[in-house]
Amino acid sequence: MNCPDGFWCMQFKDWLNVAILIATIIAIIVGPIVAVKITVNSEERREKLRRKYQTFYALMRTRRVTLSSEHVSALNTIQTEFHDDVKVIEAYKKYIENLSLPASPPEQITQKFMEDRRDVFNEMMFEIGRSLGFHFDKRDLAKYSYTPQGWVDTEAEQNAVRKLALELLLGQRGLPVSPFQPNPAANKFPPPPSVMPRTP
């Protein structure tokens, strides 16, 4: 059957050209949208990974200075930044539960209590490092960290001064006062000459 020339009597090559034209139009419209979406998703993944590393590095820097604001702030971001890692969240919860134990007077804190706290912290850091591709030995985490003794002494002195000042301001402690006796040897000026009595 002969088909007269017209739109509905196109040959295969004509249909192929129409299909290519339609595909080109779709690509022109949809392509930029898909490209933007891929770029945004890639940026979001990169930013999420950057925040994870930032949290990890902050905790590593301050692992011996746990009262610093940087340490506490990083600790409080773990639950959101690592919400998709079950092992990290479990280790985090154990550490927070340990931190939430009732406070004891300093003289009642035992060595075992402090070791247990360090163990759960190092377990948390091990899991965070594992999720970021670091391969730590847990013993190395516990052993190889450093805080100058001067920092420890300064912090203890500041705490003692703050406690004494608070007790003084609350009227729980008196202010000792004693007469001041200057040390003559500390005077940078020579003593005045003694006056000899005149003889008549």
PLY file of the C-alpha trace (Angstrom):
ply
format ascii 1.0
element vertex 200
property float x
property float y
property float z
element edge 199
property int vertex1
property int vertex2
end_header
0.00 0.00 0.00
1.41 3.26 -1.07
1.42 6.02 1.54
1.02 9.54 0.25
3.48 12.11 1.45
2.33 13.59 4.79
2.91 13.76 8.54
1.48 10.31 9.30
3.46 8.59 6.60
6.92 9.38 7.99
9.73 6.94 7.58
11.84 5.53 10.43
14.50 8.20 10.06
11.83 10.86 10.42
10.53 9.32 13.66
14.10 9.10 14.87
14.62 12.80 14.20
11.43 13.64 16.10
12.56 11.51 19.06
15.94 13.23 19.10
14.24 16.62 18.99
11.97 15.75 21.92
14.90 14.36 23.91
16.88 17.54 23.22
14.03 19.74 24.45
13.68 17.64 27.63
17.43 17.79 28.21
17.43 21.57 27.80
14.64 21.94 30.35
15.46 19.19 32.85
19.27 19.15 32.57
20.00 22.36 34.49
17.51 21.41 37.21
19.15 18.02 37.70
22.62 19.58 37.62
21.67 22.11 40.30
20.14 19.38 42.45
23.29 17.24 42.16
25.47 20.22 43.04
23.33 21.12 46.08
23.34 17.52 47.33
27.10 17.34 46.88
27.60 20.59 48.80
25.33 19.39 51.60
27.28 16.13 51.93
30.58 18.03 51.94
29.32 20.49 54.58
27.98 17.68 56.74
31.32 15.88 56.57
33.17 19.13 57.37
31.07 19.63 60.52
31.76 16.05 61.60
35.51 16.58 61.25
35.23 19.91 63.06
33.48 18.23 66.01
36.02 15.42 66.10
39.03 17.75 65.98
37.59 19.98 68.72
37.13 16.98 71.02
40.63 15.70 70.25
42.18 19.11 70.95
40.41 19.44 74.31
40.30 15.84 75.52
42.40 16.77 78.56
40.60 20.09 79.09
37.03 18.86 79.41
35.78 22.01 81.16
36.61 24.25 78.22
33.71 25.78 76.32
35.07 24.38 73.04
34.93 20.84 74.43
31.41 21.18 75.80
30.13 22.79 72.59
31.61 20.03 70.43
30.20 17.38 72.74
26.71 18.82 72.40
26.83 18.63 68.58
27.52 14.89 68.39
23.87 13.94 68.64
22.97 15.94 65.53
26.12 15.55 63.44
26.41 11.76 63.93
22.71 10.93 64.20
23.03 8.39 61.38
25.80 6.36 63.08
24.32 3.97 65.65
27.64 3.02 67.28
28.69 6.65 67.76
25.33 7.55 69.31
25.45 4.55 71.68
28.97 5.48 72.84
27.91 9.12 73.18
24.93 8.17 75.38
27.16 6.07 77.65
29.56 8.99 78.09
26.75 11.48 78.80
25.24 9.07 81.34
28.63 8.86 83.05
28.94 12.66 83.08
25.45 12.89 84.57
26.32 10.83 87.64
25.81 12.74 90.91
28.78 14.96 91.72
30.94 13.82 94.61
33.21 15.93 96.78
36.75 15.98 95.36
38.11 13.93 98.25
35.61 11.14 97.50
36.41 10.78 93.78
38.32 7.54 93.36
40.92 6.61 90.79
38.58 3.95 89.39
35.83 6.53 88.87
38.17 8.71 86.80
39.46 5.70 84.83
35.91 4.61 84.03
35.10 8.11 82.80
38.20 8.19 80.59
37.34 4.73 79.22
33.83 5.70 78.08
35.19 8.95 76.59
37.90 7.09 74.67
35.33 4.56 73.48
33.24 7.42 72.09
36.27 9.00 70.40
37.23 5.62 68.93
33.78 5.23 67.36
33.78 8.79 66.00
37.23 8.28 64.52
36.15 4.97 62.98
33.15 6.61 61.32
35.47 9.23 59.77
38.00 6.69 58.51
40.60 6.95 61.30
42.05 3.76 62.72
43.03 4.35 66.35
44.20 2.00 69.01
42.04 2.62 72.09
45.11 2.33 74.30
46.85 5.04 72.30
43.85 7.34 72.72
44.10 6.91 76.47
47.87 7.17 76.64
48.98 9.78 74.12
47.42 13.06 75.11
49.00 15.95 76.96
48.09 18.75 79.30
50.81 20.88 80.96
50.87 20.54 84.73
50.87 24.33 84.88
47.36 24.35 83.36
46.17 21.87 85.96
47.72 23.89 88.80
46.33 27.18 87.47
42.83 25.75 87.15
42.99 24.33 90.69
44.18 27.68 92.07
41.46 29.59 90.22
38.82 27.21 91.55
40.16 27.60 95.10
40.20 31.41 94.85
36.69 31.45 93.38
35.41 29.19 96.17
37.00 31.32 98.91
35.68 34.56 97.37
32.17 33.11 97.14
32.24 31.96 100.76
33.44 35.40 101.81
30.69 37.19 99.85
28.00 34.86 101.23
29.17 35.46 104.79
30.25 31.85 105.26
33.86 32.82 105.94
35.51 35.67 107.77
38.26 37.84 106.39
41.36 37.32 108.52
43.17 40.55 109.35
46.59 40.75 110.98
48.86 43.72 111.67
51.27 44.44 108.92
54.95 44.57 109.82
57.03 45.91 106.94
60.36 44.26 106.43
63.13 46.87 106.76
65.37 44.85 104.47
62.83 45.24 101.68
62.99 49.07 101.84
64.90 50.43 98.86
65.73 53.68 100.69
68.47 53.81 103.36
67.33 54.36 106.96
67.35 57.96 108.20
70.50 59.04 110.02
70.30 58.88 113.77
70.36 62.27 115.50
73.19 62.63 117.99
72.38 64.67 121.13
74.27 67.94 121.34
76.69 68.39 124.21
76.60 71.76 126.04
0 1
1 2
2 3
3 4
4 5
5 6
6 7
7 8
8 9
9 10
10 11
11 12
12 13
13 14
14 15
15 16
16 17
17 18
18 19
19 20
20 21
21 22
22 23
23 24
24 25
25 26
26 27
27 28
28 29
29 30
30 31
31 32
32 33
33 34
34 35
35 36
36 37
37 38
38 39
39 40
40 41
41 42
42 43
43 44
44 45
45 46
46 47
47 48
48 49
49 50
50 51
51 52
52 53
53 54
54 55
55 56
56 57
57 58
58 59
59 60
60 61
61 62
62 63
63 64
64 65
65 66
66 67
67 68
68 69
69 70
70 71
71 72
72 73
73 74
74 75
75 76
76 77
77 78
78 79
79 80
80 81
81 82
82 83
83 84
84 85
85 86
86 87
87 88
88 89
89 90
90 91
91 92
92 93
93 94
94 95
95 96
96 97
97 98
98 99
99 100
100 101
101 102
102 103
103 104
104 105
105 106
106 107
107 108
108 109
109 110
110 111
111 112
112 113
113 114
114 115
115 116
116 117
117 118
118 119
119 120
120 121
121 122
122 123
123 124
124 125
125 126
126 127
127 128
128 129
129 130
130 131
131 132
132 133
133 134
134 135
135 136
136 137
137 138
138 139
139 140
140 141
141 142
142 143
143 144
144 145
145 146
146 147
147 148
148 149
149 150
150 151
151 152
152 153
153 154
154 155
155 156
156 157
157 158
158 159
159 160
160 161
161 162
162 163
163 164
164 165
165 166
166 167
167 168
168 169
169 170
170 171
171 172
172 173
173 174
174 175
175 176
176 177
177 178
178 179
179 180
180 181
181 182
182 183
183 184
184 185
185 186
186 187
187 188
188 189
189 190
190 191
191 192
192 193
193 194
194 195
195 196
196 197
197 198
198 199
